[in-house]
Amino acid sequence: MPRLVDRTLVDRTLVVGGVGVVVAALALVGGARRVAAAEEVERLGFADAVTRALQHNPNVTVAVEEIHRAQAIVEQTRAQSLPTLTVNGAYTRLDGDRILGANVVTPANSLSANLVLAVPLIQPRGWGQWSHARENVDVSRLSANEVRRQLAISTARTYLSIIAARRVLEVTVRARTTAEAHYQFAHQRYTSGYGSRVDEVRAAQELATDRSQVESAEAQLTRTREALGVLLGTDHAIDAADDAPALGAAPIDMGASLAEARSQRADIKLNQSRVEATHHLVRDDWLDYLPSLYATFVPFVGTPTVTLPGSGWQAQLSLSWSIYDGGLRYGLAKERRALENEARAQLEGSVRQAASEVRTADEEVRRTTTSLTAARDAAKNAADALDLTTLGYRAGATTNIEVIDAERAARDAATAVAIAEDSWRQALLALLIATGRFPV
């Protein structure tokens, strides 16, 4: 029986369909512009991105300057244990000569100058501080290595996130293309009098949903590109050129990997160096209780007086020994022991955390590998189901709802593959990080 259609509804449908075509055209133009903009984005390989981040990121610059600051502190601390040479000079003008009897005791104009050479002969406390300052330089170097490690990790994870975001964008674009084709077919059927308005509206709804997801995926990709650009110390976005960086997937020996993590990871090395440095502070407490011995030699010249010749020299030995300082040294000793205990606790925690990360990463690699295989199988089946459902719909064997359900299932399955691939790569990266193999 012929379908009764309200003429107003038909006109409205034609208008809506025309608007849909215009919107689709605008979307294509916008997509073309976005593609052109994407082509202008700088693209780097995985290794190049990590290398550039380690060279140009401000955090690395700060870490290097901290090393320089520690070296400067060594020079400052060393100064108190080395000889010093000082030149002094003075000119004095009085209102008149000071006369005692027939002799000028102090002339109205007098000049004086001397050269002071001070040599610390015994300076145990300064020697200890000098040694500890040199150890702090080593700690600063290891701290800089840990900064580089964390930066490389952040760069690598962001790089992999760009790959995942691009995969999701490709999936949503394909889903939008499929939805557009389905909408055009449903619209043609409706305008030709063979389809229903409900089928067209459902197809338009699915198309709008896919367009929304494309925009969200593009926004996410832009965000991760900008984040990578910031990590690399640039003023523009950076894109990933390597879609499948080689991270390795070989099985590991758990015992060997745990030992490797303890010997290779920069964070564990840093904590070990802190333990050694604080232990040396505690070990050298006795230096604070020793005396200090200085030698000074002062040659001088000046205006001669009754009591002082015009030139001469003097030498002196000075011994300083603090018997009681109000408890300062006892307080310093307690503080140093507390710092050593803190450093040992941090080292113990970092070793335990590293072992946990190795075990977790190894399990994640195995689980995500299985998950990725299953997700790819599901995506293939969903794509086949979509093709069969679409053919059946065009032949009149299936309904519009079945096509839309198949489109959503195919899109979700393809998105799940992209997410599973990212999880798998992130797990591989986590395993390299946990064992200390990344960064190299």
Secondary structure, DSSP 8 states (H G I E B T S, - for coil): ------HHHHHHHHHHHHHHHHHHHHHHHHHHHHHHHHHHSEEE-HHHHHHHHHHH-HHHHHHHHHHHHHHHHHHHHHHTTS-EEEEEEEEEE-SS-EEETTEEEE-SEEEEEEEEEEEEEE-HHHHHHHHHHHHHHHHHHHHHHHHHHHHHHHHHHHHHHHHHHHHHHHHHHHHHHHHHHHHHHHHHHHHTTSS-HHHHHHHHHHHHHHHHHHHHHHHHHHHHHHHHHHHTT-SS-EEE--SS---------HHHHHHHHHHH-HHHHHHHHHHHHHHHHHHGGGGGGS-EEEEEEEEEEE---SSS-SEEEEEEEEEE--S--TTHHHHHHHHHHHHHHHHHHHHHHHHHHHHHHHHHHHHHHHHHHHHHHHHHHHHHHHHHHHHHHHHHHHTTSS-HHHHHHHHHHHHHHHHHHHHHHHHHHHHHHHHHHHHT-S--
